[in-house]
Amino acid sequence: MIKIKSQKQIEKMHEAGRLLASCHKELSKLVTPGTTTLKLDQFVEKYLLNHGAKAAQKGYMGYPFATCASVNDEVCHGLPNKKPLREGDIVTIDFVVNLNGWLADSAWSYGVGNVSKKSEDLMETTKKALYKGIEQAQVGNRIGDIGHAIQSYAENKGYSIVREFIGHGIGRHIHEEPQVHHIGERNTGITLKEGMVITIEPILNGGLPHVSLLQDGWTAVTYDGSLSAQYEHTVAITKDGPIILTEQA
């Protein structure tokens, strides 16, 4: 069942989203060659606690960290570790904020130091694909309109879209209905209604769309070793258009 949120509930989620965005903004300053994803993870957890919130995914289904930290060919759900980041890496940091029982979710890909033109293009295209999808999050549109906008843009740019990991409803729980696919056909799927809150979180690969799961049971990687990037926002669907609850100021 899709849970429709009131304006008041959306505002509570927006408060969580603003905190998440401010954390990403501060985190971005720490993404430098030589730092580790474990240090970034520890920063996020401490930042949220200092602001009266907590990292919702820590402990979720047994996940042991505050963030997912995915580097280069890691598609998503990478485990933070002590391996130093290197110049030219791409690292995606994904986390969920729980502020007073209401959640917000956002992932962002960062270039470490100076990145190649190839990596820069992948990240920029992924970010633009996200916003193409958000443009379609309008009352009366269908869920397939979001996926179609993302797919057509990304594939026209020569990138593939990971199918296995999708967006979702969110509220008091990390994963709620509906499912939000990043591929699709126009005018298909459920109709978007005022008060729905969803995540849109496309993952684009530089090569094939296929993924493999590492032995740690969490980390997904590109099947062919190609680079991957992801951007995600939590979005409220309102009569005045989509409101990005996790937009950075």
Summary of the structure (lengths in Angstrom):
residues: 249
radius of gyration: 16.9
end to end distance: 32.9
largest distance: 47.8
contacts: 907
relative contact order: 0.19
helix: 29%
strand: 28%
